[in-house]
Amino acid sequence: MTNAWRDLAAGGSGGFPVWLIIAAVVVVGVLIGAFAFGSRQKRREPPPPTADEQPRLPDSGPVHEERERREPNEMPQRDDRTLPHELRHQGSRTASDQQRPRWEEGHSGSFGGGGPG
C-alpha cells in the first residue's frame, strides 16, 4: 500500500477553500439583503399610536363583569324537520330565577353523593 492517496488528500487541488469563501460571501449577501428588505418593510408600517390615540376609560369608570344564571334554550319539539333558520341564535338564555341553587340538607353536592369514602 502506498502513501500516494495521503499526498493527494493533504495537498488537494486548492479548489475547496475558494468554494468555501464563495459560499460564505453568498450567505453574507443573502443576510444583508434580508436585513435591507425587513427594514424597508418596517418603514412602510404605520407608526405606533400616540398617547392621545390610546384607549381611555369610559366616563362611568371601569367596566366590571356581570354575573347571571343561564338556562338552556331547548330545541322546539315538532313532528316535522326544524330548519336552521327557525332556530334561535344563542344556546342559552337568561334564567327567569336569578337565585343561586343551594345545597340540599344531607347532600354533599359532589358526584359521589356524599357517602363515606
C-alpha positions, 0 to 999 in steps of 0.5 A, spaced: 500 500 500 502 506 498 502 513 501 500 516 494 492 517 496 495 521 503 499 526 498 493 527 494 488 528 500 493 533 504 495 537 498 488 537 494 487 541 488 486 548 492 479 548 489 475 547 496 477 553 500 475 558 494 468 554 494 468 555 501 469 563 501 464 563 495 459 560 499 460 564 505 460 571 501 453 568 498 450 567 505 453 574 507 449 577 501 443 573 502 443 576 510 444 583 508 439 583 503 434 580 508 436 585 513 435 591 507 428 588 505 425 587 513 427 594 514 424 597 508 418 593 510 418 596 517 418 603 514 412 602 510 408 600 517 404 605 520 407 608 526 405 606 533 399 610 536 400 616 540 398 617 547 392 621 545 390 615 540 390 610 546 384 607 549 381 611 555 376 609 560 369 610 559 366 616 563 362 611 568 369 608 570 371 601 569 367 596 566 366 590 571 363 583 569 356 581 570 354 575 573 347 571 571 344 564 571 343 561 564 338 556 562 338 552 556 334 554 550 331 547 548 330 545 541 322 546 539 319 539 539 315 538 532 313 532 528 316 535 522 324 537 520 326 544 524 330 548 519 336 552 521 333 558 520 327 557 525 332 556 530 334 561 535 341 564 535 344 563 542 344 556 546 342 559 552 338 564 555 337 568 561 334 564 567 327 567 569 330 565 577 336 569 578 337 565 585 343 561 586 341 553 587 343 551 594 345 545 597 340 540 599 340 538 607 344 531 607 347 532 600 354 533 599 353 536 592 359 532 589 358 526 584 359 521 589 353 523 593 356 524 599 357 517 602 363 515 606 369 514 602 
